Amino acid sequence: MTEYKGSCLCGAVTFTIEGKFDSFYLCYCSYCQKDSGSAHAANLFSASAVLRWDSGADEVTTFNLPGSRHSKSFCKHCGSAVPGSELPGVLMVPAGSLDTDIDITPTARIYTARQHSWVGKLPESPAYPELPGKL
């Protein structure tokens, strides 16, 4: 069985995912922009994988946006996104929370009509393997 390890930024929360991911979406909806603080959220989904909290399960809290099915689970200490579920029976795992490499590529980019105008200009920006010397 495939196993993935993950954690939050401060290390208080660690977890293991056992199973496979069914899909991987980059979501540009305004909810995902707000709760990620970025251009999009990158979430993996599975209807069969099992989540095991290895440490810090009591340090996880979930925000459910009233009037929607949008939710975000995160570490109470550092705010890092951790696995949760927006849909009953479907595990949602923030791709950036995994410490183990994944071999699935994004299934699709969704809600692209709501993406910021600068997203399409990213290929024009220089790329650096590390933080550049001048900010």
C-alpha positions in Angstrom: 0.0 0.0 0.0 1.2 3.5 -0.8 2.0 5.7 2.2 2.6 9.4 2.4 3.9 11.4 5.4 3.1 15.0 6.1 3.4 17.7 8.7 2.7 21.3 9.5 5.3 24.1 9.5 6.0 24.0 13.3 6.0 20.2 13.5 3.3 20.0 16.1 1.1 18.1 13.7 2.3 15.0 11.8 0.2 12.5 9.8 0.3 9.5 7.5 -2.0 8.9 4.5 -2.4 5.3 3.4 -3.8 4.7 0.0 -3.9 6.4 -3.4 -5.1 9.8 -4.5 -7.9 10.0 -7.1 -7.4 13.6 -8.2 -5.2 16.7 -7.8 -6.8 20.1 -8.4 -5.3 23.5 -8.5 -8.3 25.7 -7.5 -8.4 29.4 -8.4 -11.8 30.1 -6.7 -11.8 33.2 -4.4 -12.2 31.0 -1.3 -9.0 29.1 -2.0 -7.2 32.3 -2.9 -8.2 33.7 0.5 -7.4 30.7 2.6 -4.1 29.9 0.9 -3.0 33.6 0.6 -1.9 32.7 -2.9 -3.1 32.4 -6.5 -4.6 29.0 -5.9 -4.9 26.0 -3.6 -3.3 22.7 -4.5 -5.3 19.9 -3.1 -5.2 16.1 -3.5 -8.5 14.1 -3.1 -9.2 10.5 -2.2 -12.4 8.6 -1.6 -10.4 5.5 -0.3 -7.2 6.7 1.4 -7.0 6.6 5.2 -5.7 9.5 7.3 -3.8 8.7 10.5 -2.7 11.5 12.9 0.8 10.5 14.2 1.0 13.5 16.5 -0.9 16.7 17.2 -4.4 15.7 16.4 -5.6 17.9 19.2 -3.7 20.8 17.6 -5.9 20.7 14.4 -8.9 22.9 14.0 -11.3 23.4 11.1 -12.9 26.5 9.8 -16.2 25.9 7.9 -17.3 28.8 5.7 -20.9 29.5 6.5 -23.3 29.1 3.6 -20.8 27.0 1.6 -19.2 23.6 1.7 -15.7 25.2 1.8 -13.6 24.3 4.8 -10.0 24.4 5.9 -8.2 22.3 8.5 -5.1 23.8 10.0 -2.6 23.7 12.9 -3.7 25.9 15.8 -0.1 27.0 16.3 1.4 27.9 12.9 -1.7 28.0 10.7 -0.4 25.4 8.2 -3.1 23.7 6.2 -3.5 20.0 7.0 -5.8 17.2 5.7 -9.5 17.6 6.2 -12.7 17.2 4.2 -15.1 19.4 2.4 -17.2 16.5 1.2 -18.4 13.6 3.3 -16.3 10.5 2.5 -13.7 12.4 0.6 -10.3 13.1 2.1 -8.7 16.4 1.0 -4.9 16.8 1.5 -3.1 20.1 0.8 -0.3 19.0 -1.5 2.2 21.3 0.2 1.6 19.6 3.6 3.2 16.4 2.4 6.8 15.6 3.2 6.8 12.6 0.9 7.0 13.2 -2.8 4.0 12.4 -4.9 3.9 11.0 -8.4 0.5 12.4 -9.4 0.4 15.5 -11.6 -2.4 18.0 -11.4 -5.6 16.6 -12.8 -6.9 20.1 -13.7 -6.9 23.8 -12.9 -10.4 24.8 -11.8 -12.2 28.1 -11.4 -9.7 29.7 -13.8 -12.2 32.4 -14.7 -11.5 33.7 -11.2 -7.7 33.6 -11.3 -5.8 36.9 -10.9 -4.6 38.6 -14.1 -0.9 38.2 -13.1 -1.1 34.4 -13.0 -1.0 34.2 -16.8 2.1 36.4 -16.8 4.2 34.0 -14.5 6.1 32.5 -17.4 7.5 35.9 -18.2 9.0 36.2 -14.7 12.6 35.2 -13.9 13.0 31.9 -12.0 15.6 31.4 -9.3 16.5 28.0 -7.6 16.9 29.9 -4.3 16.1 33.3 -2.8 17.7 36.0 -5.1 20.3 38.2 -3.5 18.2 41.3 -4.0 14.5 41.5 -3.0 
